[in-house]
Amino acid sequence: MKPHYLNSLIEEPYSLFTRMSSGIRKAGLVALAGAIIGVGVYGCKKQEPQKEESLPKKSVSLEDKLYKQTKIAFMSRRDGNFEIYIMNADGSEQKNLTNNSAIDEAPAWSPDGRKIAFESRRDGNTEIYVMNADGTEQKRLTNNPAVDGFPSWSPDGRKIAFTSKRDGNYEIYVMNTDGSEQKRLTNNPADDGVPSWSSDGRKIAFTSKRDGNFEIYVMNTDGSEQKRLTKNPADDGIPSWSSDGKKIAFCSKRDGNDEIYVMNADGNEQKNMTNNPAVDESSAWSPDGRKIAFDSDRDGNLDIYVMNADGTEQKRLTSNPARDIAPSWSPFLPLENKTNEKK
């Protein structure tokens, strides 16, 4: 059985867990800044009739307030080719950001929520690009005849880790966010790819086939101390680090099909969260660590879903006959960012 999540770097993507078999992403994570102020409830004077404006307002939960400050980026084929889309965390207001005739995929939020890195084939081969969160100012960062893809921001916003085949096989590289100083971190005859940066900025999780099948590894951000976290005869891949740095979500085939698993950052306590006979893959944590977005074909085609971090309350966010995959959850966005979105 071949894993899926790297083929789209060479062929048209249809499932992320296909994308590493013929060769071979998270959004940066930041802490919530500032307090969330509750909605005021206005009282009424004694023995006076209530006025409409003085009636108590419906309570808004903390979770609802936080959700209004986040977005989910994803890739969709609803316009005939894969494009980067954005939506509210409840699935509303889905918008195409890239609007390009070439394939655009693998979005990754910057830790300040102002940028989205992604990969695109618009210049003839797969390269890393960056754009504003409203889709404006799309700019290429890599310029190499080999494939460059799967960007992941460092939590300080200064670096982007990515996957490249420029040295003959897929390896993990890092560069400044303007594309300068591109440097290889792994150097292995087997494929290494799909990096995910830890929230403390000290580690990068990634997928490697160096032990015969795909497993999750972790290393220091300079490439040192590479260590395997999973050890299973089935394929494990597409790691996604939680915002507190304590957990890693990933996709595994150990139960006979693709499922979302979560483990401790040291590899212990690996647990199946989705438990569904369909394909479930490509996970992304909410910035408060309470939710995990993922894609699944359980309803007939690949769509974006969300669940609690313990696997409960699995809910579909997109419902389109085309494929919607590869979610990336934003940090808590400043309210002013919401007014500047592309219309």
JODASUL-V246939 format. One record per helix or strand. SS is the DSSP state (@ for helix, = for strand). FROM is the first residue (numbers start at 1). TO is the last residue. If there is no record, write none. Layout:
ss:SS from:FROM to:TO
ss:SS from:FROM to:TO
This chain:
ss:= from:6 to:6
ss:@ from:7 to:9
ss:@ from:16 to:18
ss:= from:19 to:19
ss:@ from:52 to:54
ss:@ from:62 to:67
ss:= from:71 to:76
ss:= from:83 to:88
ss:= from:95 to:96
ss:= from:104 to:109
ss:= from:115 to:120
ss:= from:127 to:132
ss:= from:139 to:140
ss:= from:148 to:153
ss:= from:159 to:164
ss:= from:171 to:176
ss:= from:183 to:184
ss:= from:192 to:197
ss:= from:203 to:208
ss:= from:215 to:220
ss:= from:227 to:228
ss:= from:236 to:241
ss:= from:247 to:252
ss:= from:259 to:264
ss:= from:271 to:272
ss:= from:280 to:285
ss:= from:291 to:296
ss:= from:303 to:308
ss:= from:315 to:316
ss:= from:324 to:329
ss:@ from:335 to:338
